[in-house]
Amino acid sequence: LTLENYKAVFSQPIYQTLLWRSLRISLIVTVVTVVLAFPIAYYLSFHVKRNKALWLFLITVPFWTSYLLRVFLWKVILGYNGVLNTALLQTGIIEEPLTFILYNANAVVLTLAHAWAPFAILPIFVALEKIDRSLLEAAEDLGDGPFRRFWRVTFPLAIPGVVAATLIVLIPTVGDFITPKLVGGTDGLMVANMIQIQFGKANNAPLGAALAVTSMVVVAIISIGIYLLGRKIGGKVAR
């Protein structure tokens, strides 16, 4: 029994860099995903009057294909000779292929945001559906315009869905290793890739376990903080 592996995790710069990069990428993915998911969920809840089930069904269509296949498809789209570069070259927008869109953190963020978007849309949609529309009517009767109604009524009451979406996206993306490996390159590798290496090629399971436990504890602390913040905001709204 020893704590040397935990000492190595907190003392060696490479592990600290990978853990910080993983948290940074995951937080960016979470913010981007939730910010893009909210308008979709809002439109679905407040503006779609018929066939909501069909819209929800279409949102889940990406799950019909393998996660691995979707990552490979993004690799094809973002590649040096991929779909995006070819289209931009043919339209004359660029003169040479873009190199910053693949094998870096940008590609990891884009791919993960696309993969986890449905998981963010659905909980926000459920929270918006639970809002009593009479509250919005009351706010309108009291003179609130659309923008003010949204910020004073709709958004605060949707906070539970936003918190749920945030946790659903944040927790698994920190531990993702397939996406960084395929589209991340050296600048997009995350702590999960190092854990995989320690359990595999390096044959150093104790260090891999220390990295895994450290990551789990850090993510748990952040998740609890987000949950408590959501409850605090929700409590203020209730009062």
Salt bridges, closest charged atoms under 4 A:
GLU4 OE2 - LYS7 NZ 3.42
GLU129 OE2 - LYS52 NZ 3.00
GLU129 OE2 - ARG133 NH2 3.73
ASP144 OD1 - ARG148 NE 2.97
ASP144 OD2 - ARG152 NH1 3.73
